Structure formats: structure tokens, C-alpha cells
Amino acid sequence: MALLPLFFLLFLLSSQAKGAAFKGLGVNYGVLGDNIPSPSHSVRLLRSVKAGAVKIYDANPAILRALSRTHLRVSIMVPNQLIPSLAANQSAAESWVASNLLPFYPKTRVRFLLVGNEVLSDYSIKNSTWPSLVPAMVNLHKAIKCHSIHNIKVGTTLAMDALNSSFPPSAGDFRSDIAEPVIRPLLRFLSKTRSYYFVDAYPYFVWASNTDSVSLDYALFEGNSSTNYFDPGSKLTYTNMLDQMLDAVIAAMCRLGYGNVPLAIAETGWPNAGDLDQIGANVYNAAIYNRNLAKRMAMRPAVGTPARPGAMMPVFVFSLYNENQKPGPGTERHWGLFYPNKRAVYEIDLTGRRQLASYPPLPAPENDEPYKGKIWCVLVKGKVNETAVAGAVTYACGQGNGTCNAIRPGGVCYRPNTVAAHASYAFNSYWQQFRKAGGTCFFNGLAVQTAKDPSYGSCKFPSLSN
């Protein structure tokens, strides 16, 4: 057979790439729960929603074995605490690769090795870990190449708070404390190795914090010409919040001279439930967001973003399960496609091929407007570990000024002198005082918000009016 002319061969390869079938959104598979199904069951659930990839938050051997010989492309992660040692010692990086990657590769299709999770969001490790991030990535990249592995890209995941400014998108720039010492070397490494800048981008949080100025439809890919945003700097028009966030990152990279580095979405999604005071966290919005996201990413030719039309990118939805041990507000425990009992929260086809009209009706959203009533924080109902409750009460009462005076001997809420009654008062008193400073109604799963007044007798529980 005669050799094809070079220009024709390049054209053919380019056409095939543009028309490549979308394999399905990836899914983040976290295990911060005491009721998470086994890896084998989890793989079956990933297949049931037609996921194309999966990202795990370590290099869990049981999960990697379960993913062996599947079609799923896999991303594994190096824990934050290992970064300094991997940066300081090439042999440590080679040992990590030998122990955590080689036993499973290539039967398990590892495609990304992500070094750390939102490292630059954690100021407590600013001195110990931030300077080590890129050196650790370099050492791990060398360790992989030593084994003649060429199809695994090394990256790291960064939250949107790596940006100092993200609005308008054309004004995107990185924080001054990380731009030169960390981000510029990171982008240089990603450009040199043809890897991706992995960003965690959640339109939910932007909308929930700015409901007066951001349309819910705009955040859910359901907007129209009346909700579009025109960027006066770039003269580009935006039809959804996710594109706006991604282009802010692109603008920030361009400012440092690395506008060629491709993007990947390490985490995105929408919570299916939350606390009483958390707006818009419901099954309806979660299903609409993720279904529209899958449909958008499946379009061929690829849609890209206004700043990068036609660009394709890996995308991972958060998350596989609702994880009941995640700390923080209620939304943190409600991002799953599945409940831990393996029941789907809502139907979804992550390939984006299913017609949206073919899905069954969703429950109507009931919290798309701010909750107007009073809220209290109380001990969860049912059997609880009294030792754990006592410890949580001690913590709550040790915070603030007079947090638990009412439940001390002689106090107006001392009777009944029971663990349950005192715990509810202590949790509520703590939360009312510290909610605006980041305090949550959680206490390691021992507390829950309620709209029912828990006051009794002459003991009145302070309430939060939302």
C-alpha cells in the first residue's frame, strides 16, 4: 500500500479525534462513610450509570483490584501528608510507585496520578507542603518513566480558591502568595509533560452564595438569553456558570504565560440534600445539573468553553455515594449518585446519550428559596455512643462564653439531668454562637438541624431565624 501523504494522515487523525465517541463522565469514588458498599459492588454501580472513568482519593489496593480489566480509566491520588517526603527523596517516589502503582498496572487502566488534593487551600501546610508540591510531582514523573510507562499523566487538584479573582472571567488571576512560588513551576511542569490543570469547580457554591445576582437556571445549564453573562473584558458571552469558572482559570494561566495547558475538571456536581439553612440542595437540582453536564460533554464536535471552543477535557462528577462521615455542613454528606444501600438517588446516563425527556419525573425542589423559619441543632434520634456524646458536649461547652451555663447544676436547663437533654442544649448553644464563623451542626454525626422547637419547661433553647 502506498504511504498516505503526511498532510492527509494528519487530517485523518484530527478528524478521528474530533469525532471520538464520548466514553462517559468520570466519577469520584470516596469512602468516607461507615456503610460504603464493597469495591466489587461499587464497580457494578459505576458500570450501571455508564461511567467512563473513576477517581479515587488514594491508591486503595482493594479498589484497584476491583477495577482491574474493566473499561474504566482510573485516577489515583497521593495523600497530602506524603508530599514532603516524596519531594525530598527520589527513592521515596520510586518506592511509592513500586508499591502503589506497579502491582496493578496495566491491568487496571491508571491514566492519572494526582499528587495531593486541594493542597493550596490548606494554609496549615503552607510551609511544610506547598513548596514540595511540584518537586514531588517531578520525582513521581521520573519514577514512572523509569518503568517505561508513558500513558500516565501526573497532576494535582486545585480548588477555585487558588484564584485571587474570578469575575469577570477575563480578570482571572492566581493568588499572589502562590502565583510565582508554586503555580508558575506547576504550569511549567504541566506544559512540559503535556498534562492537565485539574480544577474542582462547583457552580452550586457560587449560586448559593449569590442567589440575588446568579440565576439558578444559569448554574444548572438551563439558562436563556436573559440569563447569559457578557464579559466586557473578553467580549465573550457565557450561557452557564461552569464555563465562566473554567475560563477564569484559563485567564489566570494566560497571565503567567501558560495559556496552552489543558484543563480537566477533577470535581463538579450538585448536592442532593443538605441542612435546613442550605438553599437549593435537592435531588431535582442535582439530577438536572449532572444530566445536563453529561449531555454537554457528549456533544461532538466538543463544545469547550467560550475561551477555548472545541476543547475536550476529562470531567469527574462528585460523587459515587453519599458519605455520612464527611465533616462540615449537611451538603458535604449528600453529593452521591447512590445511597450507601446501592439505591440510585436519581437515574442518570453518564455518557449523555439518553434523551432528557426519557427520564422519570423528579421530586419537586422544596428549598430553592431561603428557609424562613427557625432552626435548632439537637442530638440525633436513636441509639448513640454515650461516651462520644459526652466528649462532644465537653467540646461544645468549652467554646465561647457561657455556652453551657444553663445546663450546669442550678441552671435553668439542668433538669432533666440526662445526656440527651444536655447534649441537645450544648450542641444548639455552640452552633448558634459559632455558625457564622464556620461552626457546624454535625459533631461527628451526633447532631442534626431541626425545625421543631426542642425547648422544655422553663428551659428555652436559643433559635436561629434564617
Summary of the structure (lengths in Angstrom):
residues: 466
radius of gyration: 24.3
end to end distance: 74.7
largest distance: 97.5
contacts: 1504
relative contact order: 0.11
helix: 38%
strand: 15%
